[in-house]
Each structure stands twice: as structure tokens, then as C-alpha cells.
Amino acid sequence: REREMGSEEREKNIGRKRAKEVVGRVLTCPERVRELIKEGKEEEAREEWEPTLSLLERWKERGVGGTDVLDCIDDGNASLRGEPPSEKSWVNVKGVRESTS
């Protein structure tokens, strides 16, 4: 199939794949932060969260991602405070979305 694609279509597919990987890393960041906080690595947790928060804020300003972006920002900030995931946390939402798709 890939051989049949033109270079433009191949580039689009690569772009989509990269975007999907970035979104995956962003959505799982709050759980990584929670683990670091549990291990007492607050500075590392902050270093993990701050670039992600910055990206999420840019997405929010552009209107990208809707409520998922807001939920992820809330979840990441809560994770930095050592709070457990809420019902809107990706770790809980992911299972619901996978079972309904």
C-alpha cells in the first residue's frame, strides 16, 4: 500500500503518526508525573510536566483538543500535587473510550 502512495500522501501519514505519538505522550504525562511524585522526585516531575503544560496551553489557545485539553491540564496539575487520577483522567477515560469504539 505504501508503495502506491505519492510522496505527499506519505508525508501526511508520517505527520499523522507523529501527531498521534505526541498526543499519546501528552495524555500519559500526568501518570508519569504521579509516579515521579510517589518516588519523591518532585523536581523531575515538574521538569516532566512543565513542557507538556506549555504545549497544552498553546493547544487551548488555538482551540485544539476541546475539553480533553482542559481535562489533561487539570489532571497534570493535580498529579503534581500528588492527587490521584479523577474520573476525567486519561488513565480512566482511555479504557472507556476503547471499550466503546
TABEL-V483746 format. One line per field, one symbol per residue. phi: phi as a letter, one per 20 degrees, with the letter a starting at -180 (. if undefined). psi: psi as a letter, one per 20 degrees, with the letter a starting at -180 (. if undefined). burial: + if it has 24 or more other ideal C-beta (glycine too) atoms within 12 Angstrom, else -. Layout:
phi = ???
psi = ???
burial = ???
This chain:
phi = .ffffffffffffffffffffffgfffeggfffgfffgemdffffffffgfffgfffffffemenlffffffffffffffeneffefefggefgfffffee
psi = ghhiqrhghgggggggggghgggggghighhgggggghjjmgghgghggghgggghgggghikpichhggghggggghhhijqrqaiiqhhhhghghhhi.
burial = ----------------------+--+++++++++-++-------+--++--++-++--+-----+---+-++++++++++----+---+++-++-------
